[in-house]
């Protein structure tokens, strides 16, 4: 889905989610170091991201978009199985009149 297919609210929510996740990544400390953000700020970011996700799902349902889509890995087994049918090999050969 392109950015032009999204409503203004959806674009705003996506930008807010990107900014919050970037802040979380940029402030992540090295192992053993103290986090620069307070626990209260970290919890606030988590709650904001949950609210953004919930609103994105509401908007998608209201607009009739598929909300069950998820990314797939290339090597992930598919749930459907495709079976090729070769009807030519199942047909009996016509009988010869000499037999």
C-alpha contacts under 8 A as a table, 3 or more apart, distances in Angstrom:
res1	aa1	res2	aa2	distance
1	X	5	X	6.36
1	X	6	X	7.85
2	X	5	X	5.42
2	X	6	X	7.17
3	X	6	X	5.40
3	X	11	X	7.24
4	X	7	X	7.66
6	X	9	X	7.99
6	X	10	X	5.76
6	X	11	X	6.25
7	X	10	X	5.14
7	X	11	X	6.32
8	X	11	X	5.15
8	X	12	X	6.23
9	X	12	X	5.06
9	X	13	X	6.16
10	X	13	X	5.10
10	X	14	X	6.12
10	X	56	X	6.64
10	X	59	X	7.67
11	X	14	X	5.11
11	X	15	X	6.19
12	X	15	X	5.17
12	X	16	X	6.17
13	X	16	X	5.09
13	X	17	X	6.12
13	X	52	X	6.15
13	X	56	X	7.25
14	X	17	X	5.11
14	X	18	X	6.19
15	X	18	X	5.05
15	X	19	X	6.17
16	X	19	X	5.16
16	X	20	X	6.14
17	X	20	X	5.24
17	X	21	X	6.14
17	X	49	X	6.30
17	X	52	X	7.00
18	X	21	X	5.29
18	X	22	X	6.04
19	X	22	X	5.05
19	X	23	X	6.19
20	X	23	X	5.13
20	X	24	X	6.29
20	X	45	X	6.69
20	X	49	X	7.54
21	X	24	X	5.00
21	X	25	X	6.16
22	X	25	X	5.04
22	X	26	X	5.94
23	X	26	X	5.11
23	X	27	X	6.05
24	X	27	X	5.43
24	X	28	X	6.12
25	X	28	X	5.30
27	X	35	X	7.30
27	X	36	X	6.64
27	X	37	X	7.48
28	X	35	X	6.60
28	X	36	X	7.96
29	X	32	X	7.95
29	X	33	X	5.85
29	X	34	X	6.66
29	X	35	X	5.55
29	X	36	X	7.48
30	X	33	X	5.72
35	X	38	X	7.33
37	X	41	X	6.07
37	X	42	X	6.50
38	X	41	X	5.20
38	X	42	X	6.34
39	X	42	X	5.05
39	X	43	X	6.10
40	X	43	X	5.18
40	X	44	X	6.15
41	X	44	X	4.94
41	X	45	X	6.26
42	X	45	X	5.18
42	X	46	X	6.37
43	X	46	X	5.06
43	X	47	X	6.21
44	X	47	X	5.13
44	X	48	X	6.12
45	X	48	X	5.11
45	X	49	X	6.18
46	X	49	X	5.21
46	X	50	X	6.26
47	X	50	X	5.06
47	X	51	X	6.20
48	X	51	X	5.11
48	X	52	X	6.10
49	X	52	X	5.05
49	X	53	X	6.13
50	X	53	X	5.17
50	X	54	X	6.17
51	X	54	X	5.08
51	X	55	X	6.18
52	X	55	X	5.20
52	X	56	X	6.12
53	X	56	X	5.05
53	X	57	X	6.26
54	X	57	X	5.21
54	X	58	X	6.30
55	X	58	X	4.96
55	X	59	X	6.15
56	X	59	X	5.20
56	X	60	X	6.15
57	X	60	X	5.05
57	X	61	X	6.20
57	X	67	X	6.55
58	X	61	X	5.23
58	X	62	X	6.18
59	X	62	X	5.04
59	X	63	X	6.15
60	X	63	X	5.17
60	X	64	X	6.11
60	X	65	X	4.96
60	X	66	X	7.06
60	X	67	X	6.51
61	X	64	X	5.00
61	X	65	X	5.77
61	X	66	X	7.34
61	X	67	X	6.91
62	X	65	X	7.70
66	X	69	X	6.37
72	X	76	X	6.64
73	X	76	X	5.09
78	X	81	X	7.36
86	X	89	X	6.08
86	X	90	X	7.37
87	X	90	X	5.29
87	X	91	X	6.74
88	X	91	X	5.69
89	X	92	X	7.93
95	X	99	X	7.57
96	X	99	X	5.88
